[in-house]
Amino acid sequence: MSDEKTTFYELDRMLLDVRVKDPVSPQEMVRPWLSVCVEHHSRAVVAWLVSTQNTPQQAFARLLHEAFSSSEDRPIGGIPQTLCIITDLKLSAQIQHVLHSMKVSIWSRGAQPTIKGKAERFLSFIQARLLIVQEAGKSATGSSSASSDDEDAELTYDALKAFLQVLLRDYNSTPLDDTGRTRLSTLQEDTSMRSADPDVLALLLQETRQRRVMKRGILYHGETYWHSALASLLGKEVEIRVDEQDGVPQTIEVFSSNQWIGTASRSSSLTNPV
């Protein structure tokens, strides 16, 4: 086994040069977005997500949740030492808060131009393969000049997802040299990643809401939430993050001016000092 390297992920997002039926509005043809998380040293794709909605923060949250997760069925995930953001977009305060709690360093694309170049070459590879599939689809219809409205010449959304799944699986598992090592085996053998706490990972998928801080705290679903730091924010608008999967939450995460304020608790579970 080679010496283990410091692990860092590259996070990027691109608008694909292909049109598919929008699964939300099937009458519309849209260009989908592909978000990818690539491990820098092995060049293995750790996680990917395709979506027809231009919601980068939600996409990054879901992507990182998958990239940081690991199980017996999916042993390639974990927490890296560093995350490099290739795109110009800035991560939300909630995502940054979770990454900092995991002790993950965050780099921007400007700080690492060589990383940016590698990512662009990978994304160009994806685009080139999609172009080949598109042209093959047009040839199969007997018209190389099919219009953009010709459904037979376009991929469906489900077909695009299936194509990307096979393409990225083969990309990870193709031998790189005579030793038979692949990007995936290189990732597993040469890198070291920490396991993630599922409760911390769940914070990435919390829903965002806007609320005003009242005298007794923040009102949400008929319940009042309080944190001592809210005393200086009375009357101001704040952003809250909540996990709505289990009904009314016991706690909410509070942010103001893109900064984490604290974890506010339901007033029924504490003595509110206000």
ABEGO torsion letter per residue (X at the ends): XBBBBBBBBBBBBBBBBBBBBBAABAABBBBBBBBBBBBAAAGBBABBBBBABBBAAAAAAAAAAAAABBBAABAABEBBABBBBABABBBBAAAAAAAAAAGBBBBBAAABAAAAAAAAAAAAAAAAAAAAAAAAAAAAAGBAABBAABAAABBBAAAAAAAAAAAAAAAAABBABAAGBBAAAAAAAABBBBBBBAAAAAAAABBBBBBBBBAAEBBBGGBBBBBAAAAAABGBBBBBBBBAAAEBBABBBBBBGGBBAEBBBBAAABBBAX
